[in-house]
Amino acid sequence: MKYSKYHALGNDYLVVAPEDLAFELTPEKIQRICHRNFGIGSDGILFGPLPSKDARFGLRIFNPDGSEAEKSGNGLRIFSRYLWDRKLVKDAEFDIETVGGRVKACVAKSGQSVRVEMGYVSFQSDKIPVAGHSREVLEESITIDNKTFTFCAATIGNPHCVVQISEVTPEIVKKYGSQLEVHPYFPNRTNVQFMKVLDRGNIQIQIWERGAGYTLASGSSSSAAAAVAHRLGLCDSSIVVHMPGGQIAIEISNDFLVTMTGAVTKVAEGLLSTEIFE
Ligand SMILES: N[C@H](CCC[C@H](N)C(=O)O)C(=O)O
């Protein structure tokens, strides 16, 4: 199976085109392909371009645990660059249909930067989803290991739990993010960000991803965390999100349409041996 590997601020994905896939992408096969020791190693698989009625290209996004994600910001930037490398798009804007909705993308700087209009952020419990009565999920409490956190929840197609804290570390997100991911409040599980607001134009996050665990960067997490900071009145509408892997620039419209701009790096092209499945 031919694949292309890219990373977006250290959040790496394999891109596989339908014509290069000679077997079914089962959860077990995805887990093995993404395994850092027994497979190629990746934070997920981008399967496309697929036919789409609603957009120029269709895309399916899979997490390393084999689950399918509705959206991935870094994944969409990488897929846009992949389409540009294959000369299926040029420098003009194009659209991509994902399970979590249609997005618009544009490749710039010879493929090394991509802008994606990610869609509208909602804090509505029914859309995220979050258990309980229908409401905006803002500054609620959740207790893990007898420690109570204040969180907001948001969706940009995929679910996010944003915990505001005075100091963010990998240790705290690994310890609590893994438990928040599967908390009963979140029927579809959730991505988790621990967020420190640095000033009205900058936030710092550490990320625990649904179905992937600790990652160095996340585009949908950046979009969700920045939207929460803006909704709480802590940040303006232009926010730089600082993560271990690097920075993403977020723009938020008055009705919470989020646009994300960030880097993409091509890593390799390769051929997968099916021996890994034996
Ligand atoms: N794990 C996420 C999908 C990938 C998100 C992240 N890699 C990004 O860049 O947005 C989920 O299950 O919703």
The ligand as a MOL file (V3000), in Angstrom:
LIG
                    3D

  0  0  0     0  0            999 V3000
M  V30 BEGIN CTAB
M  V30 COUNTS 13 12 0 0 0
M  V30 BEGIN ATOM
M  V30 1 N -8.5010 12.7990 17.6950 0
M  V30 2 C -9.4620 13.7480 17.1250 0
M  V30 3 C -9.2160 13.8980 15.6100 0
M  V30 4 C -7.8770 14.5430 15.2950 0
M  V30 5 C -7.7610 15.8870 15.9130 0
M  V30 6 C -6.4010 16.5710 15.7930 0
M  V30 7 N -5.3040 15.7420 15.3230 0
M  V30 8 C -6.5220 17.8290 14.9700 0
M  V30 9 O -5.5260 18.2660 14.3870 0
M  V30 10 O -7.6410 18.4240 14.9690 0
M  V30 11 C -10.9080 13.2570 17.3570 0
M  V30 12 O -11.1220 12.0520 17.5390 0
M  V30 13 O -11.8140 14.1060 17.3240 0
M  V30 END ATOM
M  V30 BEGIN BOND
M  V30 1 1 1 2
M  V30 2 1 2 3
M  V30 3 1 2 11
M  V30 4 1 3 4
M  V30 5 1 4 5
M  V30 6 1 5 6
M  V30 7 1 6 7
M  V30 8 1 6 8
M  V30 9 2 8 9
M  V30 10 1 8 10
M  V30 11 2 11 12
M  V30 12 1 11 13
M  V30 END BOND
M  V30 END CTAB
M  END
